Amino acid sequence: MRVGYLGPKGSYSGEALFKLNFLTDFEAIEVSDFSTLFDMLQKRSLDCVIVPVENSIEGAVGIVLELMLKHDFIIQEETILQIQNALMALPGTRLNSIERVLSHPQPLLQCKNMISRLLPYAKVVSCPSTAEAARLASLDPKSAAIGSPKNAELYKLEILLSSISDEEYNFTRFFLLGRTNRSRTGHDKTSIACSTYRDKPGALFSILSEFAFRKINLTKIESRPSKRVLGDYIFFIDMMGHREDAHVKEALAALVDKTSFIKVFGSYPAFREKTV
């Protein structure tokens, strides 16, 4: 099985890949950007892909949610990775000599206050991944990268500062996407996206009441612009239960008449730490 992740080697996506329970025998394929990951899965060059979907500090990874809407892939599993952002550079580098700070946009946002305080004059440069940022920093004595401590090992960098996230609690949730539906395990989640009818009072309440009436626990609800009309939103909802559970099945059926659009991303085992 070929599984794609946002590379190069050493990225957080690569770390998350090895926390999955679903995969046991696979070949990890490095890909340079999210759009290419989804295109390769669409063309069957890959069997699955792992992608970050939300962070405890900065929220949703918008580009990934948009790509999930565009494609018809199924969530196979979720996993959660603790993010330990470190500042790294070539050995012997001093903070006052750093002119550029490189990282993926998410870690840059997660560490923005720390960067402003410690490196107020450095230019912040966005990179496709934390691992690519580390690779580039290994070639430039005036640059430093923010990423996993494993990046320092891979690219022979020195960790100048550890744990530089603005918030101590920093976790990222990942989805493994593929083509097959997962069977019920008894400890499942279901993820959907839907839109309400515009200018209809109580439209969102009407949707949420279907879950409340059936005592379905919603673990996430988030709105994002539909990009069609100002004020038009798509709601991303995660709930406990499998789509084949009777109460979840009933709720999803009820939403068909109450939404202008609904998409079920799949049902999958809720996160548990990987067992040895």
Secondary structure, 3 states (H helix, E strand, C coil): CEEEEECCCCCHHHHHHCCCCCCCCCEEEEECCHHHHHHHHHCCCCCEEEEEEEECCCEECHHHHHHHHHCCCEEEEEEEEECCCEEEECCCCCHHHCCEEEECHHHHHHCHHHHHHHCCCCEEEECCCHHHHHHHHCCCCCEEEEECHHHHHHCCCEEEECCCCCCCCCEEEEEEEECCCCCCCCCEEEEEEEECCCCCCCHHHHHHHHHHHCCCCEEEEEEEECCCCCCCEEEEEEEECCCCCHHHHHHHHHHCCCCCEEEEEEEEECCCCCCC
